[in-house]
């Protein structure tokens, strides 16, 4: 039974379960499938990455207090996050994956890192 590469259409030679004719075709095919489908999605993902990187760089000890001005000066965008957590005592934390922040008084924020062993 002849099988053809889903990327280039060439005949596949080799193992019975082989799906692509070469590593190049496999990479090209997967890159097409996994790429951000449009600029809007790509821009949101870039903002999430930047916010995560900023929190990670500022919060090296797992719990840090930082000013809003410092976050903004590094390009932090408060509009983009991945989740919100409300605690039993009424505190709200905003997260980018396991890195989070909680608003404090006087334009300060408590940066926290959530335990990811769950």
MODELLER restraints for C-alpha pairs under 7 A, 6 or more apart:
rsr = mdl.restraints
at = mdl.atoms
rsr.add(forms.Gaussian(group=physical.xy_distance, feature=features.Distance(at['CA:2:A'], at['CA:11:A']), mean=6.88, stdev=0.5))
rsr.add(forms.Gaussian(group=physical.xy_distance, feature=features.Distance(at['CA:3:A'], at['CA:11:A']), mean=5.85, stdev=0.5))
rsr.add(forms.Gaussian(group=physical.xy_distance, feature=features.Distance(at['CA:3:A'], at['CA:12:A']), mean=5.57, stdev=0.5))
rsr.add(forms.Gaussian(group=physical.xy_distance, feature=features.Distance(at['CA:4:A'], at['CA:10:A']), mean=5.37, stdev=0.5))
rsr.add(forms.Gaussian(group=physical.xy_distance, feature=features.Distance(at['CA:4:A'], at['CA:11:A']), mean=4.51, stdev=0.5))
rsr.add(forms.Gaussian(group=physical.xy_distance, feature=features.Distance(at['CA:4:A'], at['CA:12:A']), mean=5.44, stdev=0.5))
rsr.add(forms.Gaussian(group=physical.xy_distance, feature=features.Distance(at['CA:5:A'], at['CA:11:A']), mean=6.25, stdev=0.5))
rsr.add(forms.Gaussian(group=physical.xy_distance, feature=features.Distance(at['CA:5:A'], at['CA:12:A']), mean=6.01, stdev=0.5))
rsr.add(forms.Gaussian(group=physical.xy_distance, feature=features.Distance(at['CA:5:A'], at['CA:19:A']), mean=6.42, stdev=0.5))
rsr.add(forms.Gaussian(group=physical.xy_distance, feature=features.Distance(at['CA:5:A'], at['CA:20:A']), mean=4.77, stdev=0.5))
rsr.add(forms.Gaussian(group=physical.xy_distance, feature=features.Distance(at['CA:5:A'], at['CA:21:A']), mean=5.61, stdev=0.5))
rsr.add(forms.Gaussian(group=physical.xy_distance, feature=features.Distance(at['CA:6:A'], at['CA:20:A']), mean=6.75, stdev=0.5))
rsr.add(forms.Gaussian(group=physical.xy_distance, feature=features.Distance(at['CA:7:A'], at['CA:25:A']), mean=5.71, stdev=0.5))
rsr.add(forms.Gaussian(group=physical.xy_distance, feature=features.Distance(at['CA:7:A'], at['CA:29:A']), mean=5.67, stdev=0.5))
rsr.add(forms.Gaussian(group=physical.xy_distance, feature=features.Distance(at['CA:8:A'], at['CA:25:A']), mean=6.94, stdev=0.5))
rsr.add(forms.Gaussian(group=physical.xy_distance, feature=features.Distance(at['CA:10:A'], at['CA:21:A']), mean=6.83, stdev=0.5))
rsr.add(forms.Gaussian(group=physical.xy_distance, feature=features.Distance(at['CA:11:A'], at['CA:21:A']), mean=6.94, stdev=0.5))
rsr.add(forms.Gaussian(group=physical.xy_distance, feature=features.Distance(at['CA:12:A'], at['CA:20:A']), mean=6.41, stdev=0.5))
rsr.add(forms.Gaussian(group=physical.xy_distance, feature=features.Distance(at['CA:12:A'], at['CA:21:A']), mean=4.88, stdev=0.5))
rsr.add(forms.Gaussian(group=physical.xy_distance, feature=features.Distance(at['CA:13:A'], at['CA:21:A']), mean=6.82, stdev=0.5))
rsr.add(forms.Gaussian(group=physical.xy_distance, feature=features.Distance(at['CA:20:A'], at['CA:26:A']), mean=5.69, stdev=0.5))
rsr.add(forms.Gaussian(group=physical.xy_distance, feature=features.Distance(at['CA:36:A'], at['CA:42:A']), mean=5.52, stdev=0.5))
rsr.add(forms.Gaussian(group=physical.xy_distance, feature=features.Distance(at['CA:47:A'], at['CA:80:A']), mean=6.87, stdev=0.5))
rsr.add(forms.Gaussian(group=physical.xy_distance, feature=features.Distance(at['CA:48:A'], at['CA:80:A']), mean=6.17, stdev=0.5))
rsr.add(forms.Gaussian(group=physical.xy_distance, feature=features.Distance(at['CA:48:A'], at['CA:81:A']), mean=6.50, stdev=0.5))
rsr.add(forms.Gaussian(group=physical.xy_distance, feature=features.Distance(at['CA:51:A'], at['CA:76:A']), mean=5.37, stdev=0.5))
rsr.add(forms.Gaussian(group=physical.xy_distance, feature=features.Distance(at['CA:51:A'], at['CA:77:A']), mean=6.60, stdev=0.5))
rsr.add(forms.Gaussian(group=physical.xy_distance, feature=features.Distance(at['CA:52:A'], at['CA:96:A']), mean=5.78, stdev=0.5))
rsr.add(forms.Gaussian(group=physical.xy_distance, feature=features.Distance(at['CA:52:A'], at['CA:99:A']), mean=6.76, stdev=0.5))
rsr.add(forms.Gaussian(group=physical.xy_distance, feature=features.Distance(at['CA:54:A'], at['CA:76:A']), mean=6.89, stdev=0.5))
rsr.add(forms.Gaussian(group=physical.xy_distance, feature=features.Distance(at['CA:55:A'], at['CA:99:A']), mean=6.37, stdev=0.5))
rsr.add(forms.Gaussian(group=physical.xy_distance, feature=features.Distance(at['CA:56:A'], at['CA:99:A']), mean=6.76, stdev=0.5))
rsr.add(forms.Gaussian(group=physical.xy_distance, feature=features.Distance(at['CA:59:A'], at['CA:111:A']), mean=6.18, stdev=0.5))
rsr.add(forms.Gaussian(group=physical.xy_distance, feature=features.Distance(at['CA:62:A'], at['CA:112:A']), mean=5.39, stdev=0.5))
rsr.add(forms.Gaussian(group=physical.xy_distance, feature=features.Distance(at['CA:62:A'], at['CA:113:A']), mean=5.01, stdev=0.5))
rsr.add(forms.Gaussian(group=physical.xy_distance, feature=features.Distance(at['CA:63:A'], at['CA:110:A']), mean=6.91, stdev=0.5))
rsr.add(forms.Gaussian(group=physical.xy_distance, feature=features.Distance(at['CA:63:A'], at['CA:111:A']), mean=5.43, stdev=0.5))
rsr.add(forms.Gaussian(group=physical.xy_distance, feature=features.Distance(at['CA:63:A'], at['CA:112:A']), mean=4.57, stdev=0.5))
rsr.add(forms.Gaussian(group=physical.xy_distance, feature=features.Distance(at['CA:63:A'], at['CA:113:A']), mean=6.71, stdev=0.5))
rsr.add(forms.Gaussian(group=physical.xy_distance, feature=features.Distance(at['CA:64:A'], at['CA:110:A']), mean=5.70, stdev=0.5))
rsr.add(forms.Gaussian(group=physical.xy_distance, feature=features.Distance(at['CA:64:A'], at['CA:111:A']), mean=4.99, stdev=0.5))
rsr.add(forms.Gaussian(group=physical.xy_distance, feature=features.Distance(at['CA:64:A'], at['CA:112:A']), mean=6.71, stdev=0.5))
rsr.add(forms.Gaussian(group=physical.xy_distance, feature=features.Distance(at['CA:65:A'], at['CA:108:A']), mean=6.83, stdev=0.5))
rsr.add(forms.Gaussian(group=physical.xy_distance, feature=features.Distance(at['CA:65:A'], at['CA:109:A']), mean=5.68, stdev=0.5))
rsr.add(forms.Gaussian(group=physical.xy_distance, feature=features.Distance(at['CA:65:A'], at['CA:110:A']), mean=4.54, stdev=0.5))
rsr.add(forms.Gaussian(group=physical.xy_distance, feature=features.Distance(at['CA:65:A'], at['CA:111:A']), mean=6.02, stdev=0.5))
rsr.add(forms.Gaussian(group=physical.xy_distance, feature=features.Distance(at['CA:66:A'], at['CA:108:A']), mean=5.65, stdev=0.5))
rsr.add(forms.Gaussian(group=physical.xy_distance, feature=features.Distance(at['CA:66:A'], at['CA:109:A']), mean=5.39, stdev=0.5))
rsr.add(forms.Gaussian(group=physical.xy_distance, feature=features.Distance(at['CA:66:A'], at['CA:110:A']), mean=6.48, stdev=0.5))
rsr.add(forms.Gaussian(group=physical.xy_distance, feature=features.Distance(at['CA:67:A'], at['CA:107:A']), mean=6.04, stdev=0.5))
rsr.add(forms.Gaussian(group=physical.xy_distance, feature=features.Distance(at['CA:67:A'], at['CA:108:A']), mean=4.28, stdev=0.5))
rsr.add(forms.Gaussian(group=physical.xy_distance, feature=features.Distance(at['CA:67:A'], at['CA:109:A']), mean=6.07, stdev=0.5))
rsr.add(forms.Gaussian(group=physical.xy_distance, feature=features.Distance(at['CA:68:A'], at['CA:107:A']), mean=5.44, stdev=0.5))
rsr.add(forms.Gaussian(group=physical.xy_distance, feature=features.Distance(at['CA:68:A'], at['CA:108:A']), mean=5.52, stdev=0.5))
rsr.add(forms.Gaussian(group=physical.xy_distance, feature=features.Distance(at['CA:68:A'], at['CA:109:A']), mean=6.69, stdev=0.5))
rsr.add(forms.Gaussian(group=physical.xy_distance, feature=features.Distance(at['CA:81:A'], at['CA:94:A']), mean=6.89, stdev=0.5))
rsr.add(forms.Gaussian(group=physical.xy_distance, feature=features.Distance(at['CA:81:A'], at['CA:95:A']), mean=5.86, stdev=0.5))
rsr.add(forms.Gaussian(group=physical.xy_distance, feature=features.Distance(at['CA:81:A'], at['CA:96:A']), mean=5.07, stdev=0.5))
rsr.add(forms.Gaussian(group=physical.xy_distance, feature=features.Distance(at['CA:82:A'], at['CA:95:A']), mean=5.77, stdev=0.5))
rsr.add(forms.Gaussian(group=physical.xy_distance, feature=features.Distance(at['CA:82:A'], at['CA:96:A']), mean=4.88, stdev=0.5))
rsr.add(forms.Gaussian(group=physical.xy_distance, feature=features.Distance(at['CA:82:A'], at['CA:97:A']), mean=6.08, stdev=0.5))
rsr.add(forms.Gaussian(group=physical.xy_distance, feature=features.Distance(at['CA:83:A'], at['CA:94:A']), mean=6.12, stdev=0.5))
rsr.add(forms.Gaussian(group=physical.xy_distance, feature=features.Distance(at['CA:83:A'], at['CA:95:A']), mean=5.11, stdev=0.5))
rsr.add(forms.Gaussian(group=physical.xy_distance, feature=features.Distance(at['CA:83:A'], at['CA:96:A']), mean=6.67, stdev=0.5))
rsr.add(forms.Gaussian(group=physical.xy_distance, feature=features.Distance(at['CA:84:A'], at['CA:92:A']), mean=6.98, stdev=0.5))
rsr.add(forms.Gaussian(group=physical.xy_distance, feature=features.Distance(at['CA:84:A'], at['CA:93:A']), mean=5.76, stdev=0.5))
rsr.add(forms.Gaussian(group=physical.xy_distance, feature=features.Distance(at['CA:84:A'], at['CA:94:A']), mean=4.61, stdev=0.5))
rsr.add(forms.Gaussian(group=physical.xy_distance, feature=features.Distance(at['CA:84:A'], at['CA:95:A']), mean=5.96, stdev=0.5))
rsr.add(forms.Gaussian(group=physical.xy_distance, feature=features.Distance(at['CA:85:A'], at['CA:92:A']), mean=5.70, stdev=0.5))
rsr.add(forms.Gaussian(group=physical.xy_distance, feature=features.Distance(at['CA:85:A'], at['CA:93:A']), mean=5.12, stdev=0.5))
rsr.add(forms.Gaussian(group=physical.xy_distance, feature=features.Distance(at['CA:85:A'], at['CA:94:A']), mean=6.44, stdev=0.5))
rsr.add(forms.Gaussian(group=physical.xy_distance, feature=features.Distance(at['CA:86:A'], at['CA:92:A']), mean=4.53, stdev=0.5))
rsr.add(forms.Gaussian(group=physical.xy_distance, feature=features.Distance(at['CA:86:A'], at['CA:93:A']), mean=6.41, stdev=0.5))
rsr.add(forms.Gaussian(group=physical.xy_distance, feature=features.Distance(at['CA:92:A'], at['CA:102:A']), mean=6.44, stdev=0.5))
rsr.add(forms.Gaussian(group=physical.xy_distance, feature=features.Distance(at['CA:93:A'], at['CA:100:A']), mean=6.39, stdev=0.5))
rsr.add(forms.Gaussian(group=physical.xy_distance, feature=features.Distance(at['CA:93:A'], at['CA:101:A']), mean=5.62, stdev=0.5))
rsr.add(forms.Gaussian(group=physical.xy_distance, feature=features.Distance(at['CA:93:A'], at['CA:102:A']), mean=4.81, stdev=0.5))
rsr.add(forms.Gaussian(group=physical.xy_distance, feature=features.Distance(at['CA:94:A'], at['CA:100:A']), mean=5.35, stdev=0.5))
rsr.add(forms.Gaussian(group=physical.xy_distance, feature=features.Distance(at['CA:94:A'], at['CA:101:A']), mean=5.39, stdev=0.5))
rsr.add(forms.Gaussian(group=physical.xy_distance, feature=features.Distance(at['CA:94:A'], at['CA:102:A']), mean=6.39, stdev=0.5))
rsr.add(forms.Gaussian(group=physical.xy_distance, feature=features.Distance(at['CA:95:A'], at['CA:101:A']), mean=6.49, stdev=0.5))
rsr.add(forms.Gaussian(group=physical.xy_distance, feature=features.Distance(at['CA:98:A'], at['CA:113:A']), mean=5.60, stdev=0.5))
rsr.add(forms.Gaussian(group=physical.xy_distance, feature=features.Distance(at['CA:98:A'], at['CA:114:A']), mean=4.95, stdev=0.5))
rsr.add(forms.Gaussian(group=physical.xy_distance, feature=features.Distance(at['CA:98:A'], at['CA:116:A']), mean=6.78, stdev=0.5))
rsr.add(forms.Gaussian(group=physical.xy_distance, feature=features.Distance(at['CA:99:A'], at['CA:112:A']), mean=6.07, stdev=0.5))
rsr.add(forms.Gaussian(group=physical.xy_distance, feature=features.Distance(at['CA:99:A'], at['CA:113:A']), mean=4.65, stdev=0.5))
rsr.add(forms.Gaussian(group=physical.xy_distance, feature=features.Distance(at['CA:99:A'], at['CA:114:A']), mean=6.39, stdev=0.5))
rsr.add(forms.Gaussian(group=physical.xy_distance, feature=features.Distance(at['CA:100:A'], at['CA:111:A']), mean=5.73, stdev=0.5))
rsr.add(forms.Gaussian(group=physical.xy_distance, feature=features.Distance(at['CA:100:A'], at['CA:112:A']), mean=5.11, stdev=0.5))
rsr.add(forms.Gaussian(group=physical.xy_distance, feature=features.Distance(at['CA:100:A'], at['CA:113:A']), mean=5.94, stdev=0.5))
rsr.add(forms.Gaussian(group=physical.xy_distance, feature=features.Distance(at['CA:101:A'], at['CA:109:A']), mean=6.16, stdev=0.5))
rsr.add(forms.Gaussian(group=physical.xy_distance, feature=features.Distance(at['CA:101:A'], at['CA:110:A']), mean=5.40, stdev=0.5))
rsr.add(forms.Gaussian(group=physical.xy_distance, feature=features.Distance(at['CA:101:A'], at['CA:111:A']), mean=4.35, stdev=0.5))
rsr.add(forms.Gaussian(group=physical.xy_distance, feature=features.Distance(at['CA:101:A'], at['CA:112:A']), mean=5.81, stdev=0.5))
rsr.add(forms.Gaussian(group=physical.xy_distance, feature=features.Distance(at['CA:102:A'], at['CA:109:A']), mean=5.45, stdev=0.5))
rsr.add(forms.Gaussian(group=physical.xy_distance, feature=features.Distance(at['CA:102:A'], at['CA:110:A']), mean=5.13, stdev=0.5))
rsr.add(forms.Gaussian(group=physical.xy_distance, feature=features.Distance(at['CA:102:A'], at['CA:111:A']), mean=6.59, stdev=0.5))
rsr.add(forms.Gaussian(group=physical.xy_distance, feature=features.Distance(at['CA:103:A'], at['CA:109:A']), mean=4.57, stdev=0.5))
rsr.add(forms.Gaussian(group=physical.xy_distance, feature=features.Distance(at['CA:103:A'], at['CA:110:A']), mean=6.49, stdev=0.5))
rsr.add(forms.Gaussian(group=physical.xy_distance, feature=features.Distance(at['CA:104:A'], at['CA:110:A']), mean=6.68, stdev=0.5))
